[in-house]
């Protein structure tokens, strides 16, 4: 049986694609705009959770620092 995509699926895919475009451009403000009002970023492999837009911004700023290495806080 073939799955069908709904309008909601299309919106979700578009949001993810927008987020990835901002990541690839290193556009932090654009990237953060994709999180909405209750920003949460979970980095499962590191066991990290960043709650709130300020915390998510801090995480991405650390990742885009000149050393280009994300570190666990």
C-alpha positions as CSV (number, residue, x, y, z in Angstrom):
1,X,0.0,0.0,0.0
2,X,1.4,3.4,-1.0
3,X,1.4,6.2,1.6
4,X,-0.1,9.5,0.6
5,X,1.3,12.8,1.7
6,X,-1.0,15.3,3.3
7,X,-0.9,19.1,3.3
8,X,0.5,18.9,6.8
9,X,3.3,16.6,5.6
10,X,4.1,19.0,2.8
11,X,4.3,21.9,5.3
12,X,6.6,19.9,7.6
13,X,8.9,18.9,4.8
14,X,9.1,22.6,3.6
15,X,10.0,23.7,7.1
16,X,12.8,21.1,7.4
17,X,14.1,22.1,4.0
18,X,14.1,25.8,5.0
19,X,16.0,25.0,8.2
20,X,18.6,23.0,6.3
21,X,19.1,25.8,3.7
22,X,19.8,28.3,6.6
23,X,22.2,25.8,8.2
24,X,24.1,25.4,4.9
25,X,24.3,29.2,4.4
26,X,25.5,29.7,8.0
27,X,22.5,32.1,8.4
28,X,22.0,31.9,12.2
29,X,19.1,34.4,12.3
30,X,17.3,32.6,9.5
31,X,17.9,29.2,11.1
32,X,16.6,30.4,14.5
33,X,13.5,31.7,12.7
34,X,12.5,28.1,11.9
35,X,12.3,27.1,15.6
36,X,9.2,29.1,16.5
37,X,8.3,30.3,20.0
38,X,9.3,27.2,22.0
39,X,12.7,26.5,20.7
40,X,14.3,23.2,21.7
41,X,17.3,21.5,20.2
42,X,18.2,18.0,21.2
43,X,21.6,16.6,20.3
44,X,20.9,12.9,21.0
45,X,24.4,11.5,20.5
46,X,25.9,14.0,23.0
47,X,22.9,13.7,25.3
48,X,22.3,17.5,25.2
49,X,19.1,19.4,25.3
50,X,19.0,23.2,24.6
51,X,15.8,24.8,25.8
52,X,14.8,28.3,24.6
53,X,15.8,30.4,21.7
54,X,18.8,31.9,23.6
55,X,20.2,28.4,24.4
56,X,19.7,27.2,20.9
57,X,21.5,30.3,19.6
58,X,24.4,29.7,22.0
59,X,24.7,26.1,20.8
60,X,24.8,27.1,17.1
61,X,27.2,30.0,17.8
62,X,29.5,27.5,19.4
63,X,29.2,25.2,16.4
64,X,30.0,28.0,14.0
65,X,33.0,29.3,15.9
66,X,36.2,29.6,13.8
67,X,37.4,26.2,15.1
68,X,34.4,24.6,13.4
69,X,34.1,22.1,16.2
70,X,31.0,21.6,18.3
71,X,31.7,20.8,21.9
72,X,29.5,19.3,24.6
73,X,28.8,21.8,27.4
